[in-house]
Amino acid sequence: MRITEDTTIGDLIDEMPEAKEILAEMGLHCSSCPSARRETLKQAAEVHDMDIDDMLEDLKGFLEG
């Protein structure tokens, strides 16, 4: 799976269930909420005042490494 800022949280978790724990470690504890599942990673980063590039780098590092 290619992870981009347009990837939805739901798609990410469906494809890589371990991402739920990683997102929680980043401070995104509501990743399984119905409305959060439709959010893109970019939207989640904006809501939580996070840098999207840092978030993507961290996710890719955890999930690919």
C-alpha distances in whole Angstrom, upper triangle without the diagonal:
4,6,10,13,13,10,12,13,13,10,8,11,11,7,9,12,13,12,15,17,16,16,20,21,20,22,20,22,22,18,19,22,22,22,19,17,17,17,15,14,17,19,19,20,23,24,24,25,22,21,18,17,18,16,13,14,15,12,10,13,13,10,10,14
4,6,10,10,8,12,13,14,11,9,13,13,10,11,15,15,13,16,19,16,16,20,21,19,22,20,22,22,19,20,23,22,22,19,17,17,16,13,13,15,17,18,18,20,22,22,23,20,19,15,14,16,14,11,12,14,11,9,13,14,11,10,14
4,7,8,6,9,10,12,10,8,11,13,11,11,14,14,11,14,16,14,13,17,18,16,18,16,19,19,16,18,20,20,20,17,15,15,14,11,9,11,14,14,14,17,19,19,19,17,15,12,11,13,11,7,10,11,8,7,11,12,10,10,14
4,5,5,9,11,13,11,10,14,15,14,14,17,17,14,16,18,16,14,18,19,17,19,17,20,19,16,19,20,20,19,16,15,14,12,9,8,8,12,12,12,14,17,17,18,15,13,9,9,12,10,7,10,12,10,10,13,14,13,14,17
4,6,8,10,13,12,11,14,16,16,16,18,18,15,16,19,16,14,17,18,15,17,15,18,18,15,18,19,19,17,14,14,13,10,6,5,5,8,9,9,11,13,14,14,12,11,7,8,11,9,7,11,13,11,12,15,16,15,16,19
4,6,9,11,10,11,14,15,15,16,18,19,16,17,20,18,16,19,20,18,19,16,19,18,15,17,18,17,15,13,12,11,9,5,6,6,9,10,11,13,15,16,17,15,14,11,12,15,12,11,14,16,14,14,18,18,17,18,21
4,7,8,7,7,10,11,11,12,14,15,12,14,17,15,13,17,18,16,18,15,17,16,13,15,16,16,14,12,10,9,8,5,6,8,10,11,12,14,15,16,18,16,15,12,13,15,12,10,14,15,12,12,16,16,14,16,19
4,5,5,6,9,10,11,12,13,15,12,12,16,15,12,15,18,16,16,13,15,13,10,12,12,12,11,9,6,6,5,4,6,9,9,9,12,14,14,15,17,16,16,13,15,17,13,12,16,16,13,15,18,17,16,18,21
4,6,5,6,8,10,10,11,12,9,9,12,12,9,12,14,13,14,10,12,10,7,8,10,10,10,7,5,6,6,6,6,10,10,8,11,14,13,14,16,15,16,13,16,16,12,12,15,15,12,14,17,15,14,17,20
4,5,5,6,9,10,10,12,10,10,13,14,12,14,17,16,16,13,13,11,8,8,9,9,9,8,4,6,8,9,10,13,13,12,15,17,16,17,20,19,20,17,19,20,16,15,19,18,14,16,19,18,16,18,21
4,6,5,6,8,10,12,10,11,15,15,13,16,18,18,19,15,16,15,11,11,13,12,13,11,8,8,10,9,10,14,14,14,16,18,19,19,22,20,20,17,19,20,16,15,18,17,14,15,18,17,14,16,20
4,6,5,6,8,9,7,8,12,11,10,13,15,15,16,13,15,14,10,11,14,14,14,12,9,10,11,10,9,13,14,13,15,18,18,18,20,18,18,15,16,17,13,12,15,14,10,11,14,13,10,13,16
4,5,5,5,7,6,6,10,10,10,12,14,15,15,13,13,12,8,8,12,12,14,11,8,11,12,12,12,15,16,14,16,19,19,18,21,19,20,18,19,19,15,14,17,15,12,13,16,14,11,14,17
4,6,6,9,9,9,13,14,13,15,18,18,19,16,16,15,11,10,13,13,15,13,10,12,14,14,14,18,18,17,19,22,22,22,24,23,23,20,22,22,18,17,20,19,15,16,18,16,13,16,19
4,6,9,9,11,14,14,14,17,18,19,20,18,18,17,14,13,17,16,18,16,12,14,15,14,14,18,19,18,20,23,23,23,25,23,23,20,21,21,18,16,18,17,13,13,16,14,11,13,16
4,5,6,8,10,10,11,14,15,16,18,16,16,16,13,13,16,17,19,16,13,16,16,15,14,18,19,17,19,22,22,22,24,21,22,19,19,19,16,14,16,15,11,11,13,11,8,11,13
4,5,6,8,10,11,12,14,15,17,14,14,14,11,11,14,16,17,15,13,16,16,16,15,19,20,18,19,23,22,21,24,22,23,20,21,20,17,16,18,16,12,14,15,12,10,13,15
4,5,6,7,9,10,11,13,15,14,13,14,12,12,16,18,19,16,15,18,18,17,16,19,20,18,19,22,22,20,23,20,21,19,20,19,15,15,16,13,11,12,13,9,8,11,13
4,5,5,6,8,10,10,12,11,11,12,9,11,14,16,17,14,12,15,15,14,12,15,17,14,15,19,18,17,19,17,18,16,17,15,12,12,13,11,8,10,11,8,7,11,13
4,5,5,6,9,10,11,9,8,9,6,8,11,14,15,12,11,14,14,14,12,16,16,13,15,18,17,16,19,17,18,17,18,17,14,14,16,13,11,13,15,12,11,15,16
4,5,5,6,9,10,9,9,11,9,10,14,17,18,15,14,18,17,17,15,18,19,15,16,20,19,17,19,17,19,18,19,17,14,15,16,13,11,14,14,11,11,15,15
4,5,5,6,9,9,10,12,10,12,16,18,19,15,15,18,16,16,13,16,17,14,14,18,17,15,17,15,16,15,16,13,10,12,12,9,7,11,11,8,9,12,13
4,5,5,6,5,7,9,7,10,13,15,15,12,12,15,13,13,10,13,14,10,11,14,14,12,14,12,14,13,14,13,9,11,13,10,8,12,13,10,11,15,16
4,5,5,5,4,8,7,10,12,16,16,13,14,17,15,15,13,16,16,12,13,16,15,12,15,13,16,15,17,15,12,14,16,13,11,15,15,13,14,18,18
4,5,7,8,11,11,14,16,19,19,16,17,20,18,18,15,17,18,14,14,17,16,13,15,13,15,15,17,14,11,14,14,11,11,14,14,11,13,17,16
4,6,8,11,11,14,16,19,18,15,16,18,16,15,12,14,15,11,10,13,13,10,11,9,11,12,13,11,8,11,12,9,9,13,13,11,14,17,17
4,6,9,10,13,14,17,16,13,15,17,15,15,13,14,14,10,10,13,11,8,10,9,13,13,16,13,11,14,15,13,13,16,17,15,17,20,20
4,6,6,10,11,14,13,9,11,14,12,12,10,12,12,8,9,12,10,8,11,10,13,13,16,14,11,13,16,13,12,16,17,15,16,20,21
4,6,8,9,13,13,10,12,15,13,15,13,16,15,11,13,15,13,11,14,14,17,17,19,18,14,17,19,16,15,18,19,17,18,21,22
4,5,5,9,9,7,9,12,11,13,13,15,13,10,13,15,12,11,15,15,18,17,20,19,16,18,20,18,16,20,21,19,19,23,24
4,6,8,9,6,6,10,9,11,10,13,12,9,12,14,13,12,16,15,17,16,19,18,14,15,18,16,14,17,19,17,16,20,22
4,6,8,7,6,10,11,13,13,16,15,13,16,18,16,16,19,19,21,19,22,21,18,19,21,19,17,20,21,19,18,21,23
4,6,5,6,9,10,13,14,17,14,12,16,17,15,15,19,19,22,20,23,23,19,21,24,22,19,22,24,22,21,25,27
4,6,5,7,9,13,15,17,15,13,17,18,16,17,21,21,23,21,25,25,21,22,25,24,21,24,26,24,23,26,28
4,5,6,7,11,13,14,12,11,15,15,13,15,18,19,21,19,23,23,20,21,24,23,21,23,26,24,23,26,29
4,5,5,8,10,12,9,8,12,13,11,12,15,16,18,16,19,20,16,17,20,19,17,20,22,21,20,23,25
4,6,8,10,13,11,10,14,15,14,15,18,18,19,17,20,20,17,17,20,19,16,19,21,20,18,21,24
4,7,10,11,10,10,13,14,14,15,18,18,19,17,20,21,17,17,21,21,18,20,23,22,20,23,26
4,6,8,6,6,10,11,10,12,15,14,16,13,16,18,14,15,18,18,16,18,21,20,19,22,25
4,5,5,6,9,10,11,12,14,13,13,11,13,15,12,12,15,16,14,15,19,18,17,20,22
4,5,5,6,9,10,11,12,10,10,7,10,11,8,8,12,12,10,12,15,15,15,17,20
4,5,5,6,9,10,10,9,9,6,9,11,9,9,13,14,13,15,17,18,18,20,22
4,5,5,6,9,10,10,11,9,12,14,12,13,16,16,15,18,20,20,20,22,25
4,5,5,6,8,8,10,9,12,13,10,12,15,14,13,16,18,18,18,21,23
4,6,5,6,5,6,6,9,10,7,10,13,12,12,15,17,17,18,20,22
4,5,5,6,8,8,11,12,11,13,16,16,16,19,21,21,22,24,26
4,6,8,10,11,15,15,13,15,18,18,17,20,22,22,23,25,27
4,6,9,10,14,13,11,14,16,15,16,19,20,20,21,24,25
4,7,9,12,12,11,14,16,15,16,19,20,21,22,25,26
4,6,9,8,7,11,12,12,13,16,17,17,19,21,22
4,6,5,6,9,10,11,12,14,15,17,18,20,21
4,5,5,6,9,10,10,12,14,15,16,18,19
4,5,5,6,9,10,11,12,14,15,16,17
4,6,5,6,9,10,10,12,14,15,16
4,5,5,6,9,10,11,12,14,15
4,5,5,6,8,10,10,12,13
4,6,5,6,9,10,10,11
4,6,5,6,9,10,10
4,5,5,6,8,10
4,6,5,6,8
4,6,6,5
4,6,6
4,6
4
